[in-house]
Amino acid sequence: MQADRLQKLLDFLKDEPNDEFLQYALATEYLRLNDTEKALQYYEKLVAEHPNYSGTYYHLGKLYETLGRKEEALATYQQGIQITRQKRDNHALSELQSAYNQAVGLYDDDDDY
């Protein structure tokens, strides 16, 4: 079943190679299948080719953190924060700011102490 979903996404991407949602879905599917290298390739491609696709920054930053690449994670969160501010995407902005704060060791206002 997992391979079926992956194959369907790959087939859809053949028809729509520039579709940012399909690229994001593939990255997420590869991550779910623990293929971090493929997931990383798709997330990094999204940031390079579709920088306004807000959802990528949180997941790419988290993946960088998982891989021990903290500086890249922080830079990714900061880039996402800038883009979501410009787009006035407050929900994504809040998630990115929270992820950034946690990565640098800051606490959110709504954290329990």
C-alpha positions, 0 to 999 in steps of 0.5 A: 500500500505504501509503495502504491501511494508513492508510485501514484505520486510519482506518476502524477508528477510525471504529468505535472513536473512543476506542481509544488504540492506534488513535490511536497507530497513526495517529500513527505511520503519519502520522509514517512518511508524513512528515506531521508535522502529523497525527502531532503532532495525534494524539500530542498528542490521546493525551497529553490524552485518554489520559495513561496510554498510556505509549508516546506520550511518547517519540515525542511528545518525539522529534517535538518535538525534530525540530521544534526544540521542545526545551522541549516535548520536555523537558516531555513526557519529564518528564511521561512519566517521572512517569506511567511511574514511577506505573505501574511501567513500568520499560522505558518509564521507562528509554527516557524517562529516556535520551531526556531525558538525551540531550536535556539533554546528559547521558550514560547510565551505559552510554554508551561514553566 
